[in-house]
């Protein structure tokens, strides 16, 4: 079974307690977990110090200031200076994973050397497992070039020409059951602060309800925000599929 490094970009102004909990739960499946802080221009609060102090499973890194696309800068900084594993797992914090079966399937499926999550026609950087030797043969351009392509668009096009890839839906893993990508997840917290409509509100509010119960150290200001959201907007569809991505340890609290 392979043991990839995990690479994640993390906005300064957000916390993701469920993602942090999952990195603890599934740590044995990974090599190193690297997170780069990004988007310094976003308003306070910034969670850098809290995360560095309270999440030892993750190596948090602030990349050097450099011109260019923020996602491209952050990923390349890790690839150049830190990650040395034979495989890299690119993740986003809103990609929810139900249990260890997900990794048992992905990391032992040796027919393919590139596994990805596809959203519509787009291979999405919320989840992608790529060999380092394939990454090194690409231009390592992770930037967005709208309207031509979003982040990782060029990179995935190049990887597709070099690797034997498969959509995780085609190896026995299923959306809403084994995993789920909560699109608009981070933006919804900003929408609350700005009084804007929520994207997929029932899903988001259920996540917000359960995430307050996750057994990790909670930042008081983020917890207060979650509590405010539930008080003002409700708890959404707490009986639906979102609860499946919170372990019994969380649900029973």
N, C-alpha and C positions, 0 to 999 in steps of 0.2 A: 504494500500500500504506500502510495506517495504521501509526502508530508510537505505541502507547499507553504511558502511565506504568504501572509495576507497583507495586501496593500489597500489602504482606505484614505480618502480625503475627508477632512472633518471641519465644517464651518465653526469658527470660534464661538459663535453666538448660540450654539445648539448643544443639547445633551441628548443621548440616546441610551437610556437605562437598559432597555431590552437587548440592544446590541451588545452592550458591555456584559450583561448577564450571559448572553450566548457565547461570547468569547471565553468566559470562564468555563461554561458547561462543555464546550467543544474543544478546549485548548489542546487536548491530546492529539487532535487531528492536524494541527498546524505546526509549522516551524516557528518563525517569529511573526508577530503581528505588528505591523508598522502603520502608524497613523500620522498624517501630516496635517497640521493646522492650516486653514486657508481662510480667505475672505476677511482680511483684517479691517476692511472698511465698514463692516456691519456694526450696528450699534451694540452697546452693552446690554445685558451682561456677557462677558467673555468667560468661558469655563476652563480655560487652559490650566490654571493653577490647581483647581479642584480635581481635574482629570488626572494630571500628572501625579498628584499626591495619593489618589484613591484607587487608581486602576493599574496595579503592577503587571497585569497580564499583557498590557499594551505598551509598546515603545512609542511615545508621542514625540513628534519632531516638528520643529518650525523651520521650513526650508528658507534658504537665503533669499532675500528679495531679488527678484530677477524679472526682466521684462517678459511679456508673453502671456499666454492663456494660463489662468491659475491652476487648472486641472493638469495641464501638460507639465507645468513647472513642478508641481508637487509630486506627481508620479515619477517623473524622470529623476528627481532628487533622490528618491528612495532607491530606484533601480541602480543608479550610479554609485551611491555612497553606502548603502546598507544591505539590501537583499542579495543573497548569494545562493538561494535554494534552486533546485532543479526545476521547480514549478512555481508559478505565482498565481494566487487566487485574488482577483480583483473583486471587491465587495462594496456595496453601499449599505448604509445603516437601515434603510427602509426595505431591505430584502429579508423577509421573515422566514425563518427555518424552523420547522416543527420539532424535529428530534434528530438523534444521531443516525437514523436510517438514511437520511439525506446524504451525509458524508460517506457512509459505508458504501452506498451505491456509486457515488461520483468518483471517489478515490480508488476504487478497485475496478473500474471499467476501463480495461486496457486496450480495447479495440480502437479507442479514440484518444488523440492527444490534445484536443481542444474541445472543451465543453462550455456551453454558453446558455444564457437565458435570452429568449427572443420575445420581444414585445411588438406585435404586429409584424411589420417588415424589418424592424430594426433589431440587430443584436445589441443588447443593452449592457452597459458596464455595471449594472447592479450585481451581476454575477458572471464571472468568466474565469475559467481555469486554463492557463496557457503555459506550455513549457518555456523555460528561460531561453533555450537554444532557438526557439521560434521567435520569441520577442526580440532577441538580438539580431535577427535577420531582417527586421522591419525598420522603418524610419524612426520608430519610437515617437511618433507624433500622436499625442492623445488629445489634441486641441479640438475645439469646435470651429466649424467654418460655415455658419449659417448663411444662406439657406441650403447649402450643399450637404452638410452633415453636422450632427451634434458631436459631443465629446466621445472619443474613441472610434468615431466613424471611419476615418482613414485607417487607423490601426487594425480594426477588425476586418476591413477589406483586405489588407495585406496578409493578416494571419490566415484568413480563409483561403488564400492562394498557396499557403505554405504548409498548412496542417490538415489533418484528417479530423474534421469537426463534427459535433452533434449537438442538437438542441436537447436540453435535459428532459424535455417532455417525451423524447423518443428513447429514453433509457429507463422508463418506468417511474418517473417522478411527475407529480401533477400539481398544477396551480390550485390554490385554495385548500389542498390537502397536505402536501409535503412542503410547499413553499408559497410565498405570495409577495409580490412587489407592490408596496403601498405608494403608488405614484402620487405626487403632490404632498407627500407627508411633511417634509421640512417646511415647505411654503405655507402649509396650513397654520403652523405656529406663528409665522409672520402675519398671516391674514388676520388671526385673532387680534394681534397687537394693533393692526391697522384698520380693524373693523370691516374687513373684506369678506365676501362669501367663501365658505369652505368647499374644498373639492372632496367628493365622496364623504360627506359628513358622517353618515352612520358608521362607516368603517373607521374613520379617524377618531371619532369620539369614543368608540369602543376601545381602540388602542390606548387613547389617553386615559381612560378609566383604569385599565389593567396595568398600565406602565407605572402607575403610582405604587403598586403593590410588589414590584419586582424586588427580590431580596439582594440588592446591592446598596452601597452607600448612595444616598440621594442628595443632590445639591439643593439646599433649602429654597433658593430662588426659582429653580426650575420646577420643583415640586409645588411651590406656591402657584406658579403659572398653570400647571396641570389641574390643580384643585379649583382655581378660578374658572378655567374652561368648563370643567364638569358642572360647577355650580350654575354658570350662565347658559350653557348650551346643552347640558344633559350628558348621558353616558352612551348614547348611540345604541347600536345593536349588539349588546353584550352576550346574547344567546347565539349569535351567528358564528361564522368561520374564524373571526379574529381571535376568539378565545382559544382556538386550537393551537395557536402559536405561543401561548403562555403556558408554561408547565403547570402540573397539578400543584406544585409548591406555591405558585402564584395565585391560581384560581381559588384555592381554599382560604386564602387570607381575607 
